[in-house]
Amino acid sequence: MDGLEEGKEEGAAGTKSPVEAAGSAPLLPLRLPCQPVSSHEHKLNFGKSKEMCLNFIQDAMLQKQWKRAAEFLTFYAEALEKDFSREYMGPSEIIWRVGTEILCHHSHSSMKEFNSFIEQMKTLGVKRYLKVCLEHSFHLLCNGLIHEAYQNLSLAESWRFGEQRALQDKEIKLIQAYKGLLDYYRWSKQKNILLERGQDGLEDLSVEQEMHSYFRKAAVNLKEIIKTPGVWDIFVKCYVDLLEFYGDDEEARQVLSEYAYNSKFPANPNAHVYLYQFLKRHSESKKSLISALKILHDLVPSHELMIDFNIMLQKSKKRKNRRLGLEVIFAVLDYAGWKENVKAWSCLARQVKRIVISEKHLDWIKQEWNSRKDWWTPFHFSFYLAKKNWQGNENLSYEKALVSGIILGKDCKYFRYVSHEGCKAKVKRFRILKKFVNKHSPVHLRISALSDSSVQS
């Protein structure tokens, strides 16, 4: 941290240090009182000083005053050195966490200084050694130093310390997993070289052999980490990519199925996304695709893949799937992020129109609408939104007008405004829309009657 103490040098030249510049913030008691004090009083004084200093550091960091935070952290470390109490204060993790954050943002910080600080942190506590190594590797990667990061992980992988073995085994697996990730990155680079060279590349045995070497190392470590229950998205994706490239689709399927369906793993929407994307790439059955997206719908009903899910369900010959499709698209439009999505409204409008024309399954619409009728009207179909949608997106206003006209009737403010403006602009499809809603206006009454009867029952 010595290289970050410009504030002290500036103070010597007659300018204010970051601490003095704080103004209203009281200076820390850097020394203990000269008069003799009891051990109890010493602990109280030290505890107060420590707490005050940490508060000042936090305040400086929140205000992005990195020079000021660095100086307070220096004072904090010096105060700890002067403490002679036998009580364990556990300061090393605080210094590591805070110091790392300051060095990442400090305008005068350098990679050399960061590396020096991290090496010191590695010696402060064996329990945190591997965590510090992992964070060090992340910082190196963020600065484009991939080789250095890999070397750092390799050194950490071979490190052991006595009775900490059980805990270390878990952290070592994580170290190895990130090594596998870097091996995957190197494999990917070599693969791209071969693909760019085309046929000539296949004759470059040295590149191909190097690529296979990276594949073997990456596969071993990535496969190992995903055996442990947890969220391993990036590792799973890379491992599946390796397997698919070498044609081991069955293994890839097993990995993704295990990741998605194993009850020991935490619920993870991405696991079902990856499985669905794999199944789709390999032209699997509609039943398998629907099964994967059904669970995703249960976990994240607003997911972007729900549009694909709805379209797939609408095309199904099974009535229960078409019913689920209506449920899915209504659920999507419950979320503000979808309010102006033309495709989502088009999906709902298409299915509502099909039901109205067939005059079958109006109870499906009723069931979905009944739980939404109190809030969807102001949320989606207000007069303000009618004007806004018409001015901003004609296609959106058309789809919403169709839905509102069927469900709320021809007197709905949204439908009336949009259909009027559309007819005034002499847009043919709006004239057709108005005729369609007027023709099927009894449907609104039937839906309302069904809703009212369901409430009474």
N, C-alpha and C positions, 0 to 999 in steps of 0.2 A: 504493500500500500504506500511505500515511501514516495513513489513517483507521482502520487496523487495529492501531495501536500503543498500545492502551489499557494494555497491560502496563507500558510505560515510565512512563506517568502514574501508575498505581497504585503503582509502586515509589517514586516521588517522594513519595507521600502516606504512606509508611510500611508499605505492604503489599507482599507479594512479587510480583515480576513472574512471567510464565509461565516464563521461563528459570530463575529462582531456585527456583520451585516444583517444578521437575523434580527437585530434591533430589540424587539420585545421579549425574545427568548432569553431566559436567564442563563448565564454561563454555568457549566457543570462544576461541582466541587471536585477538582481533579486530584486533590490531596485530602487525606484524612486529617481531622483536627490534630493540632500538635499536642494538646493536653492529653494525658493518659485517659483511655476509655476502656470500659469493660468489653469482654468478648461479645456480650449480647448487644451492646450499643454499636460495636463495630459492624456486626452483621446487619443491624437496622440501617446504619448509614450507608453501607455498601449496597444493600438491597434497594434503597431509595435512589441512590446515584445510578445504579444499573437501570432501574425502571425509567427514570427521567431521560437517560441517554437513549434508550431504545425508543421512547416516545418521540424524541427529537429526530432520530434517524428515520422513523416512520413518516413523520411530518415532512421532512426534506424529500424523501423518496416520492411521496404522493404529489408533491409540488414539482417534481422533476428537477430538484436542486441537487445535482449529483456531486458537485464539489463540497457542498455543505454536508451532505450525507457521508461522504468519504472522511471528512475531518472528524465528525462525531463518532464514526466507527473506529477511527484511530484512537480517539480518547477512550472509547469503550474497551478496546483491547488493552490499552495501557493500564486502565483501572483494574482490569482483571489480573494483570501481572502483579499489581501491588496488594492484592487481596491475600491475606495469610490465613483465612478461615479454612477449616478442614471440610466444610460442607461443599458437596459437589454442586456446581452451578450449571454444568452442561452447556458451556458457552460456544463450543466449537461449531455446532451446527448452525447457530445463529450467525456467527462470523462468516461461515461458509456461504450460507444462503444469501445473506444481505450483501456480503462482499462481492459475490458473483454478480448479483443484480446491478450493483453500482458500477463494477468494471465493464459490464456489457453496455452501459449507457454513458459512461463518463467520456467527455470529449477528448481527454488526454490519455485515455487508456490505449494500450497496444497489446498485440497478441503475445509478445514476449512477457509483458507484465502480467497478463492474465495467466499464462502458463506457469509463471513463477508462483503466483498466488495459489493456484490450484495444487501445485506440488506440495506447498506448505500445508494445505488443507488435508491432503492425503495422509500426512503424518500425525494429524491431531486426534484421530480416532479410528481404530481398526474396524469398528462396527459400520462406519460410513465409507470406508475406503472404496468399495466397489461402486457405491452410488456416486461418489465424487468422480471416479474414473468415467462412469457412464455420462455424467453431465459434461465432463471435459470433452469427451468424444463428440457430443452434440454440438458444443461450441465450435470445435474444429470443423465439423461438417458444415455448419452455418457459414463458415468463412472459406469454404471451398477446399479445405485441407483434408481430402479424403484419405490419402495414404497415411498421414499422421494420425488420423482418427482410427484407422484400422490397426496401426501399430500400438496405439494406446489400449485398444480393446484386447489385443493379443497379450499384452503384458498383464492386464487385469485378469484375463482368463487363467493365467498360470499362477495367480496369487492365492495363497491360503494362509489362514491363521488359526491355529489351535482349536479351541473349543467352539469357535464360531462356525464350524464346518456345516452344520445343518442349515443355518441361515444363508451361509455363503453358497450352498448348492443351488438355492433358488435364484440368487442374484447372478451366479455364474451362468445359469441357463439364459438369463436375460442378456448378459454380455455376449454369450455365444449366438443368441438370436440376432442381435444387431450386427455381429460379424457376418452372419449368414445374409443379412440384408445388404451389406456392402459387397459380399461375394456375388449376390444376385445382380447388383448394379454393374459390377465388372463383367459378369456373364452377358448382361444385356448389351453392354458396349461392344463386346466381341461379336455377339450375334448380329448386331446392326452392321458391323464392318463386313461380315460375310455376306449378308443380304444385299448390301450396296454393291459388292463386287460381283454378285451374280455367280455365274458358272466358274469364273476365274477364282472366286473366293473359296470354292469347294476344294480347289487344289492347294490352297494355302494351309498345309497341315499344321503348322505351328500355331496359327490363329485358332484353328478348330480344336486342337488339343488343349490350348489354354482355356478356351471357352468351356470345354467339357470338364476341365479341372475345377473351374469356378462353379460349374453346375453341381458337381459332386459335393464340394464343401458347403455350398449354399443349401442344398437339399437336406443334408444331414442336420444342420443346425435349425433350419426352419421347421422341419418335420418334428423335431424334438420339442420346440417351444409350444406348438399348437396341440400337443397332447395334454397339456396342463389346462384345466378350466380357466377361462379368462376371455378378455376381448383382445384378439390378435389380428385385427383386420388387415393391416398392411402385410404381415407375415403370411397370412393365409393367401392373400391375393398373389403375392410373389411366388409362393410355393406352387399354387395352381398353374400359374403362368409357365413355370418350369416344366411341370408334368405335361401340360397340354402341348408344349412345343415338341416334346419328345414322344408324343402320341400315347401317353399313359392316361387316357381319359377316364378309365374306370377308377384308378386311384384318385384322380382329381374329384370325381363324383363322390367317392367315399369321404374324402376330406371335407368337402363342402356340406354334405349331408350330416356328418358328425358335428360340424361346427354349428349348423342350423338347428338340429333336432336333439342333440344331447342335453338332457335336463340338468346335467351338472354345470353346463355353461350358462352364464347370465343371458337373459333375454336381450337379443341384439338384432335390430332391424337389418343392419348391413349383411348379416349372415344370410338372410333370406333373399336379399337383393343379389348377392353374389351367386347363390344357388340358382335363382331365376335366370340371371344373365348367362350362366353356364348352360342351363337346360335349353335356353333359347338359341344359343350359338350352335348347339348340337341337334337342333330341330326335334326336341323331345315332344311327347304327346301334350295335347292341350290340358289333359287331366293333371299332369305333373306341373305344368306352368300355373294352372289355377290353384293347385294345392300350395305352391310356394308363395303366391301372392295373397292367398287367403290369410295366412299367418301374418304377412306384412301388413295387411289391412287391419288386422286386430291390434297390432302393435302401433302402427302409425297410419291412421286413416287419411291423413292429409298428404301422404307421400306422392311424389310426382308420378310414380309407376301406377297409381290408381286409375289414371286415364287409360292406360293400356289394359288394365284389369277390367275396367268397365266395358271397353270395346270388345274384349274377348268374351266376356259374360253375355253381352247382348247378342253375340253371334251364336251362342250355344243353343242347342235344341232342347236342353233340359230346362223345365220351368223354374226349378229352384235356383239355377244359375242366373237366369234372367231377372228373377226376383232379387237375388243378391246384387246384381249389377245396379239396380235402382237404388238399393241401400248404399252401395259404395259411392255413387256419384252424388247423392244427397249429402253424405257424410263429408265428402271433399269440399262441397260448397258451404259447409258450416264454418270454414276457416277463412279469415280475412285475406290471407295471401292468395286465395283463389277467386275473390269477388269479381275481378275483371278478366278472368281467364276465358277467352272465347271458346276454346276447345272443350273446357269443362261444361260450360253452358250449352254448347252444341250437343254434347253427349246426353245431357239431361233432357233437352228439348226433343231430341230424336226419339228417346225412349218414351217420353210422355206422349208425344204425338202418335207413336205406334200403338200405345195402349188405348188412347182415345178413339182412334179409327177402328180398332178391333172391338171396342167396348167390352173388353175383357180385362180383368185384374185391376179395375179402378180401386179396389180395396188396397192394392199395393201402394198407390199414390196416397190414399187416405192415411194409411198407417205411418208413412214417412212424414206427411204434412202435419198430422195431428200433434206431434211433439214439437213442431217448429212454427206453427201458425202464429204464435204470440210474438215471435221475435224476427222471423224472416222478412216480414213485410217492411218494417223500418230498416232492416239490415240490408235488404236487396232491392226492394221495390218501391222506394219512396219517390215522390215527385222530383225531389232534388237530384236523385240518382238517374231518373229518367232523362232529365235535361243534360246532365253531365255525360252520361253514356252516349246519348244521341250526338252530342257535339264532339265527343272524343273517339267513338268507335261504332260505326253503323252496324257492323256485324254482331258486336256484343249486344247492342240494344235490341236487335232483331231476335236473337235467341232468348234473351230475358223476357221480351214482350210476349213471345209465344208461351213460355212457361207461366208467366204471371196471368196471362189471359185465360189459360185453361184452369189453373188452380184457384185464382182469385176472382175470375169472371171478367166479362167485358167492361164492367164499370171500374175496374182497378185503375188507379191513377197512373201507374207506370205504363200499362197497356194503352190506355187512352191517349196519353201524351205521345208516345212513340209511334203508334199507328197513325195518329193525326198528322204528325210531322212527316212521316214516311209517305203518306198519301198526298200531302201538300207538295212534297218534293217530286211527286210522280214516279216513285220507285215501285215498280210492278210487284215485287215480292211482298211489300207491305200491304198492298191492296188484297193480295191473295191471303196474307196472314189475317187481315181483318175479317175477311169472309169466312175463313176457317174457324176462327174463334167464335164469331157470331153463330155459325152453323152448329157448333158443338157447345154452345153456352149451357145447355142443360147438364152437361158433365160437371160443371162447377157446383150446381145445386146438388147433384148426386154425391159428389165428394163431401160437400158441406153436411149433407144429411147423414152420410156414413160417419163423419167425424163427430157430429152431435150425438148420434146414437151410441157411439163407442164411449163418449164421455159419460152419458147417462148410465150406461150399463156398468 
